[in-house]
């Protein structure tokens, strides 16, 4: 009996002993067996500490407004796994994802390239309709300089949840005749599964401290890992003014063309509702992004720079339309619940908290800001709290114990912070904390729910139901 999508997700979670295992060898070998080629005519890979999802959303919206067929792969999801894979503006269906997982499973269990998965022939651009696919996939595994491991007769390839999902997305994109694939890095860059694909343009939005157990404890170390998505003689778009020197050194060493915010392109305000993007030979006035927060102008500007680096035709109307229409759940997303404004945001590290603090200052309310805060155990929660101390009136700490090993209780969270946050009320989960915040809120107050994708996912379930 065929597995449902949920059964597949439960299954792939069990196929590797570690939830995170950086490295490209397993994914490369499975891709070889799948006979995967380049997922689209053009590929943009987006890495960075913060702003990746928003930048992908801007690239997708602008490119689609320009008439391109676009696929996007992002992570993590909020409410449905389907959110991770979008083709032509729609989420991949359960049936499509199941077919992709079946193809990946058949390939990882088979020692030889099939390109067929579950009976669907995978044809790369350049193959004639009647010929067999070439067994060694060009365009995927080339410029990083590491050959795939030797073929093991009868051996299977263990894949992590993210690796399995990445291969499934690439398999779906390859069947979809896309003009552009936009791939968001999951963790780091150099050793992330997405990096088996050679992008035409690489993007690093920002570099800050996060995931120190895997990437290092300073910006230089983290920058080196993220710079691994760059390719020789290809554009590397940098979405912050002060990129770590490790990023610039790596770009120079491999001959990548660094395109830097503040040097090669800039964004500047025009009036309250417009801003200007410009480089040495082009300028355009654009409407403010639909996505809130001042930082979204930088993300939109970076997206425009990435698309212009592809050297494809981009009508000015597409730039304006894409910037104005791009949306992304969980990024300063606003609700009104029983007359109280509720803002949810996935920010979960100090850099994101600083941007969130800047937005709160720019958008004051007459009353209090009540913060429902829940975070994973491996995050710099004191750094997050410190960035927001001046903007939050009352703290409500919530547990995230249901997410597994990386979760923590409200008591554990309170023990890692200081000041008003440590003295805040404690609640078993986000649902309980949000209900308590609503009970305390007055007409001129607002509620901020933030700290993790898991935090926002729990809040959205409540907010969409109108409880």
ZALUM-525251 format. One record per residue (C-alpha): x, y, z; residue number from 1. Coordinates in steps of 0.02 Angstrom, whole numbers, always signed. Layout:
N
+--------+--------+--------+-----+
!     c1 !     c2 !     c3 ! seq !
+--------+--------+--------+-----+
!      X !      Y !      Z ! NUM !
...
+--------+--------+--------+-----+
This chain:
467
+--------+--------+--------+-----+
!     c1 !     c2 !     c3 ! seq !
+--------+--------+--------+-----+
!     +0 !     +0 !     +0 !   1 !
!    +70 !   +170 !    -49 !   2 !
!   +125 !   +285 !    +91 !   3 !
!    +39 !   +452 !   +120 !   4 !
!   +142 !   +611 !   +129 !   5 !
!   +138 !   +609 !   +319 !   6 !
!   +193 !   +428 !   +321 !   7 !
!   +338 !   +473 !   +206 !   8 !
!   +389 !   +617 !   +320 !   9 !
!   +385 !   +502 !   +471 !  10 !
!   +486 !   +374 !   +374 !  11 !
!   +624 !   +490 !   +312 !  12 !
!   +649 !   +559 !   +487 !  13 !
!   +710 !   +385 !   +535 !  14 !
!   +830 !   +352 !   +391 !  15 !
!   +985 !   +432 !   +467 !  16 !
!  +1044 !   +421 !   +648 !  17 !
!  +1071 !   +611 !   +656 !  18 !
!   +947 !   +748 !   +616 !  19 !
!  +1090 !   +857 !   +553 !  20 !
!  +1245 !   +782 !   +470 !  21 !
!  +1336 !   +907 !   +361 !  22 !
!  +1427 !   +841 !   +207 !  23 !
!  +1394 !   +820 !    +21 !  24 !
!  +1448 !   +641 !    -16 !  25 !
!  +1283 !   +556 !    +25 !  26 !
!  +1178 !   +682 !    -69 !  27 !
!  +1295 !   +679 !   -219 !  28 !
!  +1288 !   +491 !   -230 !  29 !
!  +1098 !   +488 !   -219 !  30 !
!  +1089 !   +626 !   -351 !  31 !
!  +1202 !   +523 !   -465 !  32 !
!  +1088 !   +374 !   -445 !  33 !
!   +938 !   +484 !   -484 !  34 !
!  +1028 !   +551 !   -639 !  35 !
!   +988 !   +727 !   -581 !  36 !
!  +1043 !   +869 !   -692 !  37 !
!  +1026 !  +1056 !   -676 !  38 !
!   +853 !  +1092 !   -602 !  39 !
!   +817 !  +1243 !   -713 !  40 !
!   +892 !  +1350 !   -850 !  41 !
!   +953 !  +1471 !   -715 !  42 !
!   +989 !  +1436 !   -532 !  43 !
!  +1007 !  +1558 !   -387 !  44 !
!  +1064 !  +1489 !   -219 !  45 !
!  +1026 !  +1597 !    -66 !  46 !
!  +1121 !  +1579 !    +97 !  47 !
!  +1142 !  +1689 !   +250 !  48 !
!  +1100 !  +1700 !   +435 !  49 !
!   +941 !  +1803 !   +416 !  50 !
!   +838 !  +1864 !   +270 !  51 !
!   +853 !  +1709 !   +161 !  52 !
!   +668 !  +1670 !   +153 !  53 !
!   +619 !  +1851 !   +118 !  54 !
!   +750 !  +1867 !    -18 !  55 !
!   +688 !  +1707 !   -100 !  56 !
!   +510 !  +1775 !    -93 !  57 !
!   +563 !  +1937 !   -179 !  58 !
!   +661 !  +1842 !   -314 !  59 !
!   +512 !  +1728 !   -346 !  60 !
!   +386 !  +1870 !   -355 !  61 !
!   +492 !  +1978 !   -472 !  62 !
!   +541 !  +1834 !   -585 !  63 !
!   +362 !  +1773 !   -601 !  64 !
!   +304 !  +1951 !   -638 !  65 !
!   +433 !  +1950 !   -778 !  66 !
!   +352 !  +1795 !   -852 !  67 !
!   +478 !  +1664 !   -794 !  68 !
!   +431 !  +1489 !   -738 !  69 !
!   +500 !  +1481 !   -561 !  70 !
!   +526 !  +1346 !   -431 !  71 !
!   +580 !  +1382 !   -252 !  72 !
!   +647 !  +1268 !   -116 !  73 !
!   +647 !  +1339 !    +61 !  74 !
!   +652 !  +1277 !   +239 !  75 !
!   +591 !  +1254 !   +369 !  76 !
!   +404 !  +1254 !   +345 !  77 !
!   +276 !  +1327 !   +463 !  78 !
!   +114 !  +1229 !   +445 !  79 !
!   +135 !  +1108 !   +298 !  80 !
!   +287 !  +1022 !   +223 !  81 !
!   +216 !  +1071 !    +52 !  82 !
!   +269 !  +1251 !    +87 !  83 !
!   +450 !  +1201 !    +56 !  84 !
!   +428 !  +1165 !   -129 !  85 !
!   +340 !  +1291 !   -240 !  86 !
!   +321 !  +1274 !   -428 !  87 !
!   +246 !  +1416 !   -528 !  88 !
!   +180 !  +1503 !   -374 !  89 !
!    +93 !  +1353 !   -296 !  90 !
!   +144 !  +1230 !   -162 !  91 !
!   +188 !  +1056 !   -221 !  92 !
!    +42 !   +938 !   -194 !  93 !
!    +46 !   +786 !    -80 !  94 !
!    +43 !   +676 !   -235 !  95 !
!   +192 !   +763 !   -313 !  96 !
!   +294 !   +753 !   -154 !  97 !
!   +250 !   +570 !   -130 !  98 !
!   +308 !   +531 !   -308 !  99 !
!   +470 !   +626 !   -276 ! 100 !
!   +502 !   +535 !   -112 ! 101 !
!   +469 !   +368 !   -199 ! 102 !
!   +596 !   +414 !   -333 ! 103 !
!   +728 !   +463 !   -206 ! 104 !
!   +698 !   +306 !   -104 ! 105 !
!   +714 !   +194 !   -257 ! 106 !
!   +876 !   +281 !   -305 ! 107 !
!   +957 !   +279 !   -134 ! 108 !
!   +924 !    +92 !   -118 ! 109 !
!   +992 !    +55 !   -293 ! 110 !
!  +1180 !    +53 !   -329 ! 111 !
!  +1160 !   +110 !   -509 ! 112 !
!  +1086 !   +267 !   -588 ! 113 !
!   +906 !   +240 !   -639 ! 114 !
!   +838 !   +413 !   -679 ! 115 !
!   +668 !   +330 !   -668 ! 116 !
!   +626 !   +321 !   -484 ! 117 !
!   +450 !   +250 !   -488 ! 118 !
!   +430 !   +235 !   -675 ! 119 !
!   +442 !   +420 !   -718 ! 120 !
!   +586 !   +450 !   -837 ! 121 !
!   +692 !   +598 !   -785 ! 122 !
!   +752 !   +692 !   -939 ! 123 !
!   +875 !   +836 !   -929 ! 124 !
!   +873 !   +983 !  -1048 ! 125 !
!   +983 !   +932 !  -1194 ! 126 !
!   +924 !   +751 !  -1199 ! 127 !
!   +830 !   +705 !  -1356 ! 128 !
!   +654 !   +641 !  -1323 ! 129 !
!   +697 !   +462 !  -1372 ! 130 !
!   +868 !   +440 !  -1292 ! 131 !
!   +921 !   +374 !  -1124 ! 132 !
!   +979 !   +497 !   -992 ! 133 !
!  +1166 !   +515 !   -971 ! 134 !
!  +1218 !   +419 !   -816 ! 135 !
!  +1338 !   +549 !   -747 ! 136 !
!  +1242 !   +710 !   -709 ! 137 !
!  +1333 !   +867 !   -764 ! 138 !
!  +1298 !  +1036 !   -685 ! 139 !
!  +1265 !   +962 !   -514 ! 140 !
!  +1431 !   +897 !   -449 ! 141 !
!  +1577 !   +984 !   -528 ! 142 !
!  +1657 !  +1141 !   -465 ! 143 !
!  +1675 !  +1097 !   -280 ! 144 !
!  +1814 !   +980 !   -331 ! 145 !
!  +1759 !   +825 !   -234 ! 146 !
!  +1716 !   +667 !   -329 ! 147 !
!  +1571 !   +560 !   -269 ! 148 !
!  +1617 !   +405 !   -168 ! 149 !
!  +1644 !   +242 !   -262 ! 150 !
!  +1488 !   +149 !   -307 ! 151 !
!  +1452 !    +14 !   -178 ! 152 !
!  +1373 !   -141 !   -251 ! 153 !
!  +1204 !   -164 !   -170 ! 154 !
!  +1235 !    -25 !    -42 ! 155 !
!  +1103 !   +100 !    +11 ! 156 !
!  +1134 !   +285 !    +45 ! 157 !
!  +1079 !   +349 !   +216 ! 158 !
!  +1002 !   +522 !   +199 ! 159 !
!   +949 !   +648 !   +329 ! 160 !
!   +775 !   +724 !   +325 ! 161 !
!   +842 !   +881 !   +241 ! 162 !
!   +947 !   +786 !   +114 ! 163 !
!   +798 !   +678 !    +67 ! 164 !
!   +688 !   +832 !    +47 ! 165 !
!   +820 !   +925 !    -55 ! 166 !
!   +836 !   +782 !   -179 ! 167 !
!   +647 !   +768 !   -192 ! 168 !
!   +633 !   +954 !   -232 ! 169 !
!   +770 !   +944 !   -364 ! 170 !
!   +684 !   +792 !   -441 ! 171 !
!   +520 !   +888 !   -454 ! 172 !
!   +604 !  +1043 !   -525 ! 173 !
!   +689 !   +939 !   -659 ! 174 !
!   +521 !   +880 !   -724 ! 175 !
!   +445 !  +1054 !   -726 ! 176 !
!   +534 !  +1143 !   -869 ! 177 !
!   +582 !  +1290 !   -758 ! 178 !
!   +669 !  +1449 !   -812 ! 179 !
!   +731 !  +1482 !   -636 ! 180 !
!   +759 !  +1378 !   -480 ! 181 !
!   +789 !  +1472 !   -316 ! 182 !
!   +868 !  +1363 !   -182 ! 183 !
!   +878 !  +1416 !     +0 ! 184 !
!  +1024 !  +1345 !   +100 ! 185 !
!   +969 !  +1247 !   +252 ! 186 !
!  +1121 !  +1268 !   +365 ! 187 !
!  +1286 !  +1355 !   +327 ! 188 !
!  +1322 !  +1329 !   +144 ! 189 !
!  +1484 !  +1240 !   +104 ! 190 !
!  +1424 !  +1071 !   +166 ! 191 !
!  +1237 !  +1096 !   +147 ! 192 !
!  +1144 !   +975 !    +33 ! 193 !
!  +1086 !  +1118 !    -79 ! 194 !
!  +1268 !  +1148 !   -124 ! 195 !
!  +1276 !   +997 !   -239 ! 196 !
!  +1198 !  +1115 !   -367 ! 197 !
!  +1310 !  +1240 !   -457 ! 198 !
!  +1216 !  +1406 !   -454 ! 199 !
!  +1230 !  +1539 !   -588 ! 200 !
!  +1218 !  +1668 !   -448 ! 201 !
!  +1251 !  +1644 !   -263 ! 202 !
!  +1179 !  +1760 !   -130 ! 203 !
!  +1233 !  +1786 !    +51 ! 204 !
!  +1105 !  +1897 !   +136 ! 205 !
!  +1188 !  +1925 !   +305 ! 206 !
!  +1316 !  +1840 !   +417 ! 207 !
!  +1293 !  +1837 !   +605 ! 208 !
!  +1310 !  +1718 !   +752 ! 209 !
!  +1195 !  +1567 !   +746 ! 210 !
!  +1214 !  +1377 !   +738 ! 211 !
!  +1384 !  +1390 !   +822 ! 212 !
!  +1393 !  +1202 !   +854 ! 213 !
!  +1405 !  +1174 !   +666 ! 214 !
!  +1471 !  +1336 !   +591 ! 215 !
!  +1588 !  +1414 !   +720 ! 216 !
!  +1573 !  +1546 !   +853 ! 217 !
!  +1623 !  +1705 !   +758 ! 218 !
!  +1572 !  +1794 !   +599 ! 219 !
!  +1733 !  +1752 !   +509 ! 220 !
!  +1712 !  +1565 !   +534 ! 221 !
!  +1528 !  +1570 !   +492 ! 222 !
!  +1562 !  +1680 !   +340 ! 223 !
!  +1685 !  +1553 !   +271 ! 224 !
!  +1554 !  +1416 !   +283 ! 225 !
!  +1423 !  +1523 !   +197 ! 226 !
!  +1543 !  +1578 !    +60 ! 227 !
!  +1557 !  +1396 !     +6 ! 228 !
!  +1403 !  +1419 !   -105 ! 229 !
!  +1500 !  +1538 !   -219 ! 230 !
!  +1567 !  +1472 !   -385 ! 231 !
!  +1719 !  +1520 !   -485 ! 232 !
!  +1691 !  +1664 !   -607 ! 233 !
!  +1508 !  +1678 !   -556 ! 234 !
!  +1423 !  +1824 !   -465 ! 235 !
!  +1415 !  +1819 !   -276 ! 236 !
!  +1287 !  +1948 !   -215 ! 237 !
!  +1317 !  +2010 !    -37 ! 238 !
!  +1166 !  +2086 !    +50 ! 239 !
!  +1254 !  +2179 !   +190 ! 240 !
!  +1381 !  +2319 !   +190 ! 241 !
!  +1505 !  +2241 !   +311 ! 242 !
!  +1525 !  +2061 !   +251 ! 243 !
!  +1659 !  +1964 !   +346 ! 244 !
!  +1831 !  +1968 !   +266 ! 245 !
!  +1824 !  +1778 !   +254 ! 246 !
!  +1684 !  +1795 !   +126 ! 247 !
!  +1780 !  +1920 !    +21 ! 248 !
!  +1941 !  +1819 !    +32 ! 249 !
!  +1853 !  +1663 !    -29 ! 250 !
!  +1771 !  +1756 !   -172 ! 251 !
!  +1940 !  +1826 !   -224 ! 252 !
!  +2025 !  +1656 !   -208 ! 253 !
!  +1904 !  +1568 !   -326 ! 254 !
!  +1876 !  +1713 !   -444 ! 255 !
!  +1695 !  +1744 !   -397 ! 256 !
!  +1629 !  +1917 !   -439 ! 257 !
!  +1574 !  +1996 !   -274 ! 258 !
!  +1425 !  +2113 !   -299 ! 259 !
!  +1412 !  +2211 !   -136 ! 260 !
!  +1271 !  +2310 !    -58 ! 261 !
!  +1334 !  +2486 !    -24 ! 262 !
!  +1467 !  +2475 !   -159 ! 263 !
!  +1400 !  +2396 !   -317 ! 264 !
!  +1216 !  +2427 !   -282 ! 265 !
!  +1123 !  +2532 !   -154 ! 266 !
!   +948 !  +2564 !    -90 ! 267 !
!   +894 !  +2733 !    -25 ! 268 !
!   +730 !  +2811 !    +34 ! 269 !
!   +634 !  +2928 !    -81 ! 270 !
!   +481 !  +2967 !    +25 ! 271 !
!   +368 !  +2877 !   +149 ! 272 !
!   +302 !  +2756 !    +19 ! 273 !
!   +445 !  +2739 !   -107 ! 274 !
!   +629 !  +2696 !   -115 ! 275 !
!   +762 !  +2690 !   -249 ! 276 !
!   +872 !  +2547 !   -309 ! 277 !
!  +1024 !  +2592 !   -411 ! 278 !
!  +1191 !  +2532 !   -474 ! 279 !
!  +1319 !  +2613 !   -589 ! 280 !
!  +1210 !  +2604 !   -743 ! 281 !
!  +1030 !  +2588 !   -687 ! 282 !
!   +910 !  +2665 !   -561 ! 283 !
!   +727 !  +2639 !   -523 ! 284 !
!   +602 !  +2705 !   -396 ! 285 !
!   +499 !  +2568 !   -316 ! 286 !
!   +353 !  +2553 !   -195 ! 287 !
!   +390 !  +2500 !    -18 ! 288 !
!   +388 !  +2311 !     +5 ! 289 !
!   +228 !  +2233 !    +66 ! 290 !
!   +337 !  +2138 !   +190 ! 291 !
!   +359 !  +2248 !   +344 ! 292 !
!   +521 !  +2303 !   +431 ! 293 !
!   +654 !  +2421 !   +365 ! 294 !
!   +770 !  +2273 !   +330 ! 295 !
!   +653 !  +2213 !   +193 ! 296 !
!   +716 !  +2351 !    +79 ! 297 !
!   +889 !  +2275 !    +92 ! 298 !
!   +818 !  +2103 !    +55 ! 299 !
!   +722 !  +2169 !    -95 ! 300 !
!   +876 !  +2262 !   -157 ! 301 !
!   +980 !  +2104 !   -141 ! 302 !
!   +849 !  +2005 !   -238 ! 303 !
!   +852 !  +2133 !   -378 ! 304 !
!  +1043 !  +2127 !   -383 ! 305 !
!  +1038 !  +1937 !   -395 ! 306 !
!   +914 !  +1937 !   -539 ! 307 !
!  +1010 !  +2073 !   -632 ! 308 !
!  +1168 !  +1970 !   -611 ! 309 !
!  +1085 !  +1832 !   -713 ! 310 !
!  +1083 !  +1951 !   -861 ! 311 !
!   +904 !  +1909 !   -906 ! 312 !
!   +770 !  +2030 !   -966 ! 313 !
!   +681 !  +2109 !   -818 ! 314 !
!   +545 !  +2236 !   -861 ! 315 !
!   +539 !  +2380 !   -739 ! 316 !
!   +355 !  +2340 !   -710 ! 317 !
!   +407 !  +2167 !   -646 ! 318 !
!   +526 !  +2245 !   -519 ! 319 !
!   +390 !  +2358 !   -451 ! 320 !
!   +256 !  +2223 !   -452 ! 321 !
!   +367 !  +2092 !   -369 ! 322 !
!   +428 !  +2206 !   -231 ! 323 !
!   +251 !  +2263 !   -192 ! 324 !
!   +172 !  +2090 !   -195 ! 325 !
!   +299 !  +1973 !   -113 ! 326 !
!   +235 !  +1898 !    +48 ! 327 !
!   +301 !  +1771 !   +174 ! 328 !
!   +209 !  +1702 !   +326 ! 329 !
!   +287 !  +1727 !   +496 ! 330 !
!   +385 !  +1884 !   +455 ! 331 !
!   +304 !  +2023 !   +557 ! 332 !
!   +138 !  +1947 !   +507 ! 333 !
!     -7 !  +2041 !   +584 ! 334 !
!   -172 !  +1978 !   +653 ! 335 !
!   -314 !  +2054 !   +750 ! 336 !
!   -381 !  +1939 !   +885 ! 337 !
!   -529 !  +2000 !   +987 ! 338 !
!   -475 !  +2180 !   +951 ! 339 !
!   -293 !  +2154 !  +1001 ! 340 !
!   -153 !  +2168 !   +871 ! 341 !
!    -45 !  +2012 !   +869 ! 342 !
!   +120 !  +2010 !   +773 ! 343 !
!   +212 !  +1847 !   +741 ! 344 !
!   +393 !  +1836 !   +686 ! 345 !
!   +513 !  +1690 !   +664 ! 346 !
!   +664 !  +1791 !   +724 ! 347 !
!   +772 !  +1678 !   +832 ! 348 !
!   +947 !  +1754 !   +847 ! 349 !
!  +1019 !  +1920 !   +907 ! 350 !
!  +1035 !  +1996 !   +733 ! 351 !
!   +852 !  +1960 !   +695 ! 352 !
!   +804 !  +2026 !   +867 ! 353 !
!   +894 !  +2191 !   +832 ! 354 !
!   +795 !  +2212 !   +672 ! 355 !
!   +635 !  +2168 !   +765 ! 356 !
!   +677 !  +2297 !   +898 ! 357 !
!   +704 !  +2429 !   +764 ! 358 !
!   +534 !  +2392 !   +690 ! 359 !
!   +448 !  +2402 !   +860 ! 360 !
!   +528 !  +2574 !   +889 ! 361 !
!   +473 !  +2632 !   +717 ! 362 !
!   +294 !  +2571 !   +746 ! 363 !
!   +250 !  +2625 !   +925 ! 364 !
!    +83 !  +2592 !  +1008 ! 365 !
!     +1 !  +2696 !  +1146 ! 366 !
!     +0 !  +2548 !  +1265 ! 367 !
!   +114 !  +2403 !  +1308 ! 368 !
!   +204 !  +2274 !  +1203 ! 369 !
!   +179 !  +2101 !  +1278 ! 370 !
!   +305 !  +1973 !  +1212 ! 371 !
!   +269 !  +1787 !  +1202 ! 372 !
!   +443 !  +1712 !  +1185 ! 373 !
!   +487 !  +1530 !  +1155 ! 374 !
!   +653 !  +1470 !  +1085 ! 375 !
!   +753 !  +1313 !  +1051 ! 376 !
!   +880 !  +1261 !  +1181 ! 377 !
!  +1032 !  +1293 !  +1072 ! 378 !
!   +994 !  +1477 !  +1036 ! 379 !
!  +1075 !  +1632 !  +1112 ! 380 !
!   +919 !  +1681 !  +1206 ! 381 !
!  +1005 !  +1809 !  +1316 ! 382 !
!  +1069 !  +1897 !  +1160 ! 383 !
!   +892 !  +1898 !  +1091 ! 384 !
!   +818 !  +1967 !  +1252 ! 385 !
!   +953 !  +2100 !  +1269 ! 386 !
!   +913 !  +2166 !  +1095 ! 387 !
!   +728 !  +2187 !  +1139 ! 388 !
!   +733 !  +2242 !  +1321 ! 389 !
!   +694 !  +2423 !  +1285 ! 390 !
!   +543 !  +2383 !  +1176 ! 391 !
!   +453 !  +2249 !  +1277 ! 392 !
!   +344 !  +2294 !  +1426 ! 393 !
!   +299 !  +2119 !  +1487 ! 394 !
!   +375 !  +1949 !  +1451 ! 395 !
!   +279 !  +1785 !  +1441 ! 396 !
!   +398 !  +1637 !  +1423 ! 397 !
!   +334 !  +1479 !  +1341 ! 398 !
!   +400 !  +1302 !  +1331 ! 399 !
!   +440 !  +1213 !  +1168 ! 400 !
!   +458 !  +1038 !  +1239 ! 401 !
!   +351 !   +957 !  +1103 ! 402 !
!   +482 !   +986 !   +967 ! 403 !
!   +601 !   +852 !  +1031 ! 404 !
!   +782 !   +855 !  +1087 ! 405 !
!   +811 !  +1038 !  +1043 ! 406 !
!   +659 !  +1097 !  +1140 ! 407 !
!   +655 !  +1165 !  +1317 ! 408 !
!   +533 !  +1209 !  +1454 ! 409 !
!   +487 !  +1386 !  +1507 ! 410 !
!   +587 !  +1360 !  +1668 ! 411 !
!   +742 !  +1312 !  +1568 ! 412 !
!   +719 !  +1464 !  +1457 ! 413 !
!   +700 !  +1578 !  +1609 ! 414 !
!   +863 !  +1511 !  +1683 ! 415 !
!   +959 !  +1571 !  +1529 ! 416 !
!   +898 !  +1752 !  +1526 ! 417 !
!   +908 !  +1898 !  +1645 ! 418 !
!   +814 !  +2054 !  +1693 ! 419 !
!   +630 !  +2077 !  +1657 ! 420 !
!   +624 !  +1924 !  +1544 ! 421 !
!   +684 !  +1809 !  +1683 ! 422 !
!   +549 !  +1879 !  +1796 ! 423 !
!   +414 !  +1856 !  +1665 ! 424 !
!   +272 !  +1733 !  +1682 ! 425 !
!   +303 !  +1553 !  +1628 ! 426 !
!   +186 !  +1443 !  +1526 ! 427 !
!   +187 !  +1264 !  +1468 ! 428 !
!   +173 !  +1305 !  +1283 ! 429 !
!   +142 !  +1444 !  +1159 ! 430 !
!    -46 !  +1416 !  +1162 ! 431 !
!    -54 !  +1445 !  +1350 ! 432 !
!    +61 !  +1597 !  +1342 ! 433 !
!    -37 !  +1677 !  +1201 ! 434 !
!   -202 !  +1650 !  +1292 ! 435 !
!   -127 !  +1730 !  +1448 ! 436 !
!    -64 !  +1878 !  +1346 ! 437 !
!   -236 !  +1903 !  +1269 ! 438 !
!   -315 !  +1900 !  +1442 ! 439 !
!   -195 !  +2036 !  +1502 ! 440 !
!   -198 !  +2147 !  +1349 ! 441 !
!   -293 !  +2311 !  +1346 ! 442 !
!   -361 !  +2402 !  +1195 ! 443 !
!   -202 !  +2502 !  +1163 ! 444 !
!    -81 !  +2357 !  +1188 ! 445 !
!     -5 !  +2237 !  +1062 ! 446 !
!    +62 !  +2060 !  +1075 ! 447 !
!   +223 !  +2000 !   +994 ! 448 !
!   +247 !  +1813 !   +972 ! 449 !
!   +423 !  +1764 !   +918 ! 450 !
!   +580 !  +1660 !   +946 ! 451 !
!   +571 !  +1511 !   +827 ! 452 !
!   +484 !  +1439 !   +676 ! 453 !
!   +405 !  +1317 !   +800 ! 454 !
!   +342 !  +1463 !   +905 ! 455 !
!   +261 !  +1545 !   +756 ! 456 !
!   +188 !  +1381 !   +692 ! 457 !
!    +99 !  +1354 !   +859 ! 458 !
!    +38 !  +1533 !   +860 ! 459 !
!    -26 !  +1525 !   +681 ! 460 !
!   -129 !  +1372 !   +721 ! 461 !
!   -218 !  +1474 !   +855 ! 462 !
!   -230 !  +1635 !   +757 ! 463 !
!   -300 !  +1555 !   +600 ! 464 !
!   -433 !  +1470 !   +704 ! 465 !
!   -482 !  +1636 !   +785 ! 466 !
!   -478 !  +1564 !   +961 ! 467 !
+--------+--------+--------+-----+
